[in-house]
């Protein structure tokens, strides 16, 4: 009986150890959504932004990650951002949905936005370019907290639109600021038949007055001899006629076309995953 209890305790200890070991990889994959290696934020700013990134990422089931670094270690911004995302376990679901903003503070300081999974569809090439236009003024002015928060807000907006099925690119003819933030609705014009009748009557009145004025200015004249009255048959003989080609001028005008919206160019990272993305300097 005593031996049986010992064996039961040994089995319990073995199972407990096994569960503990199995939990290690899961814990290792839990990465911070803010990694400020370049020290661009104050402690308070970093805590607030990380909480915001965690909350939005969890609510959307879409990782929004911000990474800053002093140098790229010889990699390109694209490769650095893609690899950091892939090898640090970011992304939700089987497609690893999410995006990462990399800020590199080397001599060519700039940014790169890497998208993965649903992020490739939610953030088109034009969207990424527009996000860059939004955050670069902040980054250039040294307001890194403002720029990183603006990035999070922009991505949240675009992902929500894509998830709700009403996503359109930032190059839409309608202003995003008007449509979303101001809830602006364009006035609807309706057709009123009375306007057509009134317009017709006014036009007819103006036409009658104009004709009357022109008619009063006309004077009756007697017909005078026409040029044909002085023409004698057979007096005009054309001995030679020809057409002379003076030249030709062709004008060509290039028609500028907007880039196609709603598309995302992709590439394959070193891990074999498909990523979208884009970046620039500040």
DOBA-394995 format. One record per residue (C-alpha): x, y, z; residue number from 0. Coordinates in Angstrom, 3 decimals. Last residue first. Layout:
REM residues N
       c1       c2       c3   i
        X        Y        Z NUM
...
//
This chain:
REM residues 282
       c1       c2       c3   i
   12.830   60.863  -42.158 281
   13.413   57.957  -44.520 280
   11.190   55.479  -46.338 279
    9.194   52.310  -46.026 278
    7.125   49.585  -47.627 277
    5.529   46.277  -46.857 276
    4.044   42.987  -47.844 275
    5.183   39.641  -46.529 274
    4.986   35.996  -47.623 273
    6.643   33.512  -45.306 272
    9.663   31.402  -46.242 271
   11.654   32.144  -43.100 270
   14.117   34.251  -45.085 269
   11.244   36.496  -46.186 268
    9.213   36.094  -49.372 267
    7.923   39.140  -51.225 266
    4.587   40.850  -51.710 265
    3.081   43.782  -53.606 264
   -0.284   44.843  -52.260 263
   -3.248   46.034  -54.311 262
   -6.345   47.999  -53.256 261
   -5.655   50.977  -55.437 260
   -4.186   50.869  -58.912 259
   -1.732   53.708  -59.490 258
   -3.388   56.876  -60.850 257
   -3.156   57.417  -64.586 256
   -1.422   60.274  -66.303 255
   -2.428   60.716  -69.942 254
    0.583   61.674  -72.049 253
   -0.312   64.233  -74.720 252
    0.766   63.767  -78.321 251
    0.458   66.529  -80.916 250
    0.821   65.623  -84.573 249
    1.705   68.352  -87.073 248
    1.598   67.792  -90.834 247
    2.950   69.782  -93.735 246
    2.024   72.126  -96.609 245
    0.665   69.573  -99.064 244
   -0.144   71.552 -102.286 243
   -3.326   70.794 -104.187 242
   -3.393   71.392 -107.963 241
   -5.331   73.122 -110.729 240
   -4.344   74.138 -114.263 239
   -6.031   75.522 -117.365 238
   -9.194   76.863 -115.726 237
  -11.304   78.701 -118.368 236
  -13.623   81.558 -117.420 235
  -15.276   83.472 -120.266 234
  -17.262   80.471 -121.477 233
  -20.637   81.833 -120.277 232
  -20.514   85.486 -119.362 231
  -20.760   86.324 -115.640 230
  -22.033   89.780 -114.692 229
  -25.428   88.648 -113.402 228
  -23.734   85.803 -111.515 227
  -22.144   88.350 -109.157 226
  -25.575   89.445 -107.964 225
  -27.415   92.568 -109.052 224
  -29.122   94.313 -106.209 223
  -32.118   93.150 -104.294 222
  -33.917   95.945 -102.493 221
  -33.288   96.361  -98.826 220
  -35.550   95.943  -95.763 219
  -33.822   96.958  -92.545 218
  -33.154   94.635  -89.557 217
  -32.676   96.149  -86.071 216
  -36.254   95.420  -84.989 215
  -35.724   91.724  -85.741 214
  -32.723   91.516  -83.421 213
  -34.696   92.984  -80.510 212
  -37.652   90.700  -81.090 211
  -35.458   87.608  -81.328 210
  -33.818   88.444  -77.964 209
  -37.157   89.070  -76.261 208
  -38.564   85.798  -77.549 207
  -35.477   83.836  -76.422 206
  -35.503   85.344  -72.906 205
  -39.164   84.430  -72.482 204
  -38.614   80.875  -73.740 203
  -35.698   80.343  -71.318 202
  -37.697   81.627  -68.375 201
  -40.619   79.362  -69.242 200
  -38.359   76.322  -69.570 199
  -36.633   76.986  -66.245 198
  -39.942   77.332  -64.442 197
  -41.194   74.051  -65.911 196
  -37.952   72.159  -65.095 195
  -37.845   73.513  -61.527 194
  -41.448   72.402  -61.022 193
  -40.419   68.819  -61.809 192
  -38.189   68.679  -58.658 191
  -35.353   66.124  -58.832 190
  -33.630   65.321  -55.522 189
  -30.053   66.117  -54.490 188
  -28.608   64.169  -51.569 187
  -26.295   66.150  -49.296 186
  -22.889   64.486  -48.658 185
  -22.616   62.849  -45.267 184
  -19.797   63.796  -42.909 183
  -19.197   61.577  -39.932 182
  -16.487   64.006  -38.844 181
  -13.853   61.388  -38.052 180
  -14.982   58.844  -40.591 179
  -16.188   60.429  -43.789 178
  -14.600   63.832  -43.475 177
  -11.167   62.686  -42.336 176
  -11.173   59.843  -44.845 175
  -11.746   62.316  -47.661 174
  -13.722   60.893  -50.541 173
  -11.889   60.254  -53.792 172
  -10.322   57.149  -52.278 171
   -6.537   57.152  -52.130 170
   -6.590   55.793  -48.578 169
   -7.799   52.483  -49.942 168
  -11.249   51.158  -49.271 167
  -12.337   48.616  -46.691 166
  -16.045   48.074  -46.168 165
  -15.844   44.343  -45.377 164
  -15.986   44.765  -41.608 163
  -12.593   43.083  -41.179 162
  -11.046   45.355  -43.802 161
  -12.467   48.483  -42.196 160
  -11.297   47.396  -38.765 159
   -7.838   46.663  -40.168 158
   -7.599   50.119  -41.736 157
   -8.664   52.006  -38.603 156
   -6.430   49.981  -36.282 155
   -3.486   50.526  -38.627 154
   -3.984   54.289  -38.623 153
   -4.366   54.499  -34.839 152
   -1.230   52.411  -34.205 151
    0.825   54.505  -36.615 150
   -0.431   57.746  -35.063 149
    0.665   56.421  -31.677 148
    4.124   55.725  -33.071 147
    4.390   59.199  -34.595 146
    3.204   61.063  -31.502 145
    5.592   59.153  -29.225 144
    8.435   59.709  -31.660 143
    8.056   63.482  -31.660 142
   11.605   64.135  -32.892 141
   10.418   66.594  -35.544 140
   11.357   64.237  -38.369 139
    9.494   61.416  -36.615 138
    6.291   63.427  -36.257 137
    6.397   64.668  -39.863 136
    7.138   61.074  -41.009 135
    4.088   59.528  -39.288 134
    1.275   60.587  -41.615 133
    3.105   60.399  -44.945 132
    4.302   56.929  -43.923 131
    0.715   55.894  -43.214 130
   -0.125   57.096  -46.725 129
    2.629   54.968  -48.261 128
    1.424   51.935  -46.304 127
   -2.146   52.579  -47.440 126
   -1.015   52.874  -51.050 125
    0.775   49.538  -50.882 124
   -2.306   47.945  -49.366 123
   -2.781   47.403  -45.623 122
   -5.745   45.079  -44.971 121
   -4.769   42.457  -47.557 120
   -1.125   42.112  -46.523 119
   -2.139   42.463  -42.868 118
   -4.351   39.394  -43.171 117
   -1.189   37.309  -43.297 116
    1.907   39.474  -42.855 115
    2.780   43.151  -43.121 114
    6.155   44.860  -42.687 113
    6.330   48.648  -42.292 112
    9.815   50.118  -42.653 111
   11.216   53.306  -41.165 110
   14.182   55.612  -41.644 109
   17.535   56.687  -40.362 108
   20.217   56.492  -42.985 107
   23.032   57.200  -40.521 106
   21.449   54.689  -38.143 105
   18.257   55.305  -36.157 104
   16.101   52.453  -37.449 103
   12.338   52.565  -36.813 102
   10.579   49.283  -37.658 101
    6.793   49.139  -37.771 100
    5.414   45.604  -37.653  99
    2.201   44.150  -39.037  98
   -0.236   41.406  -38.131  97
   -1.845   38.122  -39.072  96
    0.342   35.052  -38.535  95
   -1.424   33.103  -41.330  94
   -2.390   30.225  -39.000  93
   -3.749   32.542  -36.360  92
   -2.311   35.741  -34.921  91
    1.157   37.130  -35.600  90
    4.443   37.520  -33.775  89
    6.681   34.605  -32.821  88
   10.037   36.332  -32.539  87
   11.533   34.691  -35.626  86
    8.869   35.914  -38.048  85
    8.459   39.534  -36.961  84
   12.171   40.173  -36.463  83
   12.866   38.451  -39.769  82
   10.428   40.650  -41.709  81
   11.611   43.877  -40.064  80
   15.328   43.147  -40.564  79
   14.821   41.953  -44.156  78
   12.859   45.077  -45.107  77
   15.198   47.491  -43.326  76
   18.167   45.895  -45.124  75
   20.538   43.880  -42.985  74
   24.100   44.835  -41.962  73
   23.399   44.906  -38.260  72
   20.349   47.122  -38.687  71
   21.435   49.881  -36.332  70
   20.158   51.894  -33.359  69
   16.896   49.962  -33.164  68
   13.190   50.651  -32.727  67
   10.444   47.998  -32.927  66
    6.683   48.619  -32.976  65
    4.215   45.719  -33.304  64
    0.523   45.605  -34.177  63
   -0.576   41.960  -33.933  62
   -4.077   41.214  -35.233  61
   -6.714   39.461  -33.164  60
   -8.558   42.823  -33.409  59
   -9.228   43.185  -29.676  58
   -5.955   41.568  -28.708  57
   -3.892   43.776  -31.013  56
   -5.743   46.921  -29.907  55
   -5.178   46.188  -26.214  54
   -1.539   45.116  -26.587  53
   -0.665   48.138  -28.732  52
   -2.348   50.504  -26.270  51
   -0.653   48.950  -23.261  50
    2.677   49.192  -25.061  49
    2.035   52.839  -25.886  48
    1.266   53.784  -22.280  47
    4.270   51.923  -20.854  46
    6.627   53.372  -23.476  45
    5.395   56.936  -22.949  44
    5.861   56.658  -19.180  43
    9.357   55.223  -19.531  42
   10.342   57.932  -21.994  41
   10.450   56.981  -25.640  40
   13.199   56.876  -28.271  39
   15.376   54.420  -26.370  38
   16.851   52.762  -29.475  37
   15.874   49.282  -28.235  36
   12.231   50.315  -27.927  35
   10.580   46.904  -28.301  34
    6.812   47.424  -28.205  33
    4.466   44.504  -28.930  32
    6.213   42.555  -26.204  31
    6.718   38.918  -27.034  30
    4.842   35.849  -25.805  29
    6.478   33.102  -27.871  28
    8.748   32.042  -25.019  27
    5.740   31.482  -22.812  26
    4.286   29.004  -25.272  25
    7.641   27.268  -25.629  24
    7.924   26.882  -21.808  23
    4.418   25.510  -21.213  22
    5.308   22.019  -22.398  21
    8.082   21.815  -19.817  20
    5.705   22.717  -16.991  19
    3.133   20.210  -18.233  18
    5.812   17.497  -18.228  17
    6.998   18.418  -14.745  16
    3.471   18.163  -13.364  15
    2.969   14.805  -15.105  14
    6.194   13.441  -13.601  13
    5.328   14.711  -10.116  12
    1.904   13.087  -10.318  11
    3.458    9.820  -11.509  10
    5.950    9.867   -8.649   9
    3.197   10.594   -6.170   8
    1.153    7.657   -7.449   7
    4.216    5.357   -7.257   6
    4.857    6.372   -3.652   5
    1.221    5.781   -2.802   4
    1.387    2.295   -4.310   3
    4.595    1.471   -2.385   2
    2.828    2.317    0.877   1
    0.000    0.000    0.000   0
//
